Amino acid sequence: MLVNSDKIISITKLQRELTQKLREVTESGESVYIMKNNTMEAVMMPFAEYAHLKKLDELFEQLEIQAMLKKRMETYNPDKVISWEDIQDV
């Protein structure tokens, strides 16, 4: 993943400039990448972008479930169905 180096900030600098960086993220709509010990640790992003990513995540989960159900239905045989009552009797 390519990240604009102007948008990378150390955790120490972020602690000093949190209010300013939050305002920049909100106004520009661009994320800020947070480094800790020279390792990318977190991303501060506008809430609208987060909400969009969350919706995409939910959509992908639904598509995955749909694919699993479709695969199961390919081998479904209604003649081999066991009733709930029969299961309880076991």
Phi, psi and omega in degrees: 000129178271133181234132176295121184297338176292342183260008177262135181220143177284155179298325179296315179293322179297321179300324180282330188242026187304310182300315180296315181294322178297318177298317179298316179298315181296316184283319184274335183078008181258142181285157174241134183257128189254127181255143174222122183054044178062025177232137177294121185246328186202168177226131173257120183228160177299146182300323180300320178292318177300314180299320178297315179296322179296318178296319177298319178299316179295321178297315179298323177296318178296320178294323178295316178297318179300317179295320178295317179296319179298317179296318179295323182291338178295331181251008182290132177232110182297339179288342182258014181287136177253130182288158178297323179298318179295324179293320180293329182287343183286000000 
